[in-house]
Amino acid sequence: MPEKPEKAGGHVNRLIEFVWTALLKIQRVIMLVTVIISTSAVFSEVVMRYIFKSPFVGIEELAAYFAFWMYFIGASYGSYERSHIKAELTHLVFGNTKKYAVCRAFTSFISFCAALYAVPWAYDYFVWGIVRNEQSRATFLGDTYPVVWFQSSILIGLSLMTLYFFVEFVQWVKVIASRDPIPPEMLSTRKEAESWI
């Protein structure tokens, strides 16, 4: 039996879906690893300082740098999930109507513009970190490390937030353009992918 010809753009759609899912999984791994490292670093510093009276040198700085990754990747993942912090009363004013969709599209567009506006600053900060080759002030395990590794989290996190806000904006525009009611999945956070990691 001959195979059905694939729809036009099928390979591209699969590639986009693969990249989208891979980005989410990478973000989840980064969040998990950075939470573990930051928490372990703070916990070990407390134990060493207050129980053994011999603090680690530089562990606070290391914990703070990993917290950068945790915060910015967490923010980008929250943008993907549509679970980022927001004060929203529009559903009470408009209900589940097209006016509500227009309002959500507008807020998604504003969020996209704000994130997009910050990306060049994050890029300049990242380039500045590369040019300066700033090293950590303290050593941990006998060596310093480039601070740009941690400054890059700002650029990556903001870039991903920009992408997710743009995708959300496009989704709301599609809802507005259709004559169908607002899909329930647009009214709540996104569902988790099949596999968390």
C-alpha positions in Angstrom: 0.0 0.0 0.0 1.6 3.3 -1.0 2.3 5.9 1.7 0.2 9.0 1.8 2.0 12.0 0.6 2.9 14.3 3.5 1.1 17.6 3.8 3.0 20.7 2.6 5.0 22.0 5.5 4.8 18.8 7.5 8.5 18.5 7.9 8.7 22.2 9.0 5.8 21.7 11.4 7.5 18.7 13.0 10.8 20.6 13.3 9.1 23.6 14.9 7.3 21.3 17.3 10.6 19.5 18.1 12.4 22.8 18.8 9.5 24.1 20.9 9.4 21.0 23.0 13.2 20.8 23.3 13.2 24.5 24.5 10.7 23.7 27.2 12.5 20.6 28.4 15.8 22.5 28.5 14.2 25.2 30.5 12.8 22.6 32.9 16.2 21.0 33.4 17.8 24.4 34.0 15.2 25.3 36.6 15.6 21.9 38.3 19.4 22.0 38.4 19.6 25.7 39.5 17.1 25.2 42.3 19.1 22.2 43.5 22.4 24.0 43.3 21.2 27.3 44.8 19.4 25.5 47.7 22.3 23.2 48.3 24.8 26.0 48.3 22.8 28.1 50.8 22.1 25.0 53.0 25.8 24.0 53.0 26.9 27.5 53.8 24.5 27.6 56.8 25.8 24.2 58.1 29.4 25.2 57.6 29.1 28.6 59.1 26.9 27.9 62.1 27.7 24.3 63.0 31.3 23.9 61.9 32.3 27.6 62.3 34.2 27.3 59.0 32.3 29.0 56.1 32.9 28.2 52.4 34.5 31.1 50.6 32.5 32.3 47.6 29.5 30.0 48.0 27.1 32.9 48.4 28.2 34.4 45.2 27.9 31.1 43.4 24.4 30.6 44.8 23.4 34.1 43.7 24.7 33.5 40.1 22.7 30.2 39.8 19.7 32.1 41.2 20.0 34.4 38.1 19.4 31.4 35.9 16.6 30.1 38.1 14.8 33.5 38.0 15.1 34.3 34.3 14.4 30.8 33.0 11.6 30.6 35.5 10.2 33.8 34.2 10.4 32.6 30.6 8.7 29.4 31.5 6.0 31.3 33.4 5.5 33.3 30.2 5.1 30.1 28.2 2.6 28.7 30.7 0.7 32.0 30.9 1.2 31.7 34.7 3.3 34.8 35.1 2.2 37.3 37.7 -0.6 39.5 36.5 -3.4 41.5 38.0 -6.3 40.8 35.7 -9.9 41.7 36.2 -10.9 41.8 32.5 -12.7 38.5 32.7 -15.0 40.0 35.3 -15.7 43.1 33.1 -16.0 41.4 29.7 -16.8 37.7 30.5 -15.9 35.2 27.8 -16.5 37.4 24.8 -14.6 38.8 21.8 -14.0 42.0 23.8 -12.1 39.9 26.4 -10.1 38.3 23.6 -9.2 41.8 22.2 -8.1 42.9 25.7 -6.0 39.8 26.1 -4.4 40.3 22.7 -3.6 43.9 23.6 -2.0 42.9 27.0 -0.1 40.2 25.2 1.1 42.7 22.7 2.2 45.1 25.4 4.1 42.3 27.2 5.7 41.4 23.9 6.8 45.0 23.3 8.1 45.4 26.8 10.2 42.2 26.6 11.4 43.1 23.1 12.4 46.5 24.3 14.6 45.0 27.1 16.3 42.4 24.8 18.8 44.9 23.3 19.8 46.0 26.7 20.3 42.4 27.8 22.3 41.8 24.6 24.5 44.9 25.3 25.1 43.7 28.9 26.0 40.2 27.6 28.5 41.7 25.1 29.9 44.0 27.7 30.5 41.0 30.0 32.4 39.2 27.2 34.5 42.2 26.4 35.3 42.9 30.1 35.9 39.2 30.8 34.9 39.8 34.4 35.7 37.0 36.7 33.9 36.2 39.9 35.3 38.0 42.9 35.5 34.9 45.1 36.9 31.6 44.2 35.0 28.3 44.7 36.8 25.0 44.5 40.1 26.9 43.9 39.2 28.9 40.7 37.3 31.9 39.6 34.7 31.7 36.8 33.5 34.1 34.1 30.5 36.1 35.3 29.2 36.3 31.7 28.0 32.7 32.1 25.4 34.1 34.5 24.8 37.4 32.8 23.7 35.4 29.7 20.7 34.1 31.6 19.2 37.6 31.3 19.5 37.7 27.5 18.2 34.1 27.1 15.4 34.5 29.6 14.2 37.8 28.0 14.5 36.4 24.5 12.3 33.4 25.4 9.8 35.6 27.2 9.6 37.8 24.0 9.0 34.6 21.9 6.3 33.3 24.2 4.5 36.7 24.5 4.5 37.0 20.7 3.1 33.4 20.3 0.4 34.3 22.8 -0.4 37.5 21.0 -0.8 35.6 17.7 -3.0 33.0 19.3 -5.3 35.7 20.6 -5.4 37.4 17.2 -6.5 34.0 15.7 -9.2 33.8 18.3 -10.4 37.3 17.4 -10.4 36.6 13.7 -12.4 33.4 14.1 -16.1 33.4 14.7 -15.8 30.6 17.2 -16.1 31.1 21.0 -12.8 31.5 23.0 -11.2 28.0 23.3 -11.0 26.9 27.0 -7.3 26.3 26.8 -6.8 30.0 26.1 -8.5 30.9 29.3 -6.1 29.0 31.6 -2.4 28.1 31.9 -0.9 25.9 29.3 -0.9 22.2 30.0 2.3 20.4 30.7 3.9 18.5 27.9 3.8 14.7 27.9 7.0 14.3 29.7 8.2 16.8 32.3 11.8 16.4 31.3 
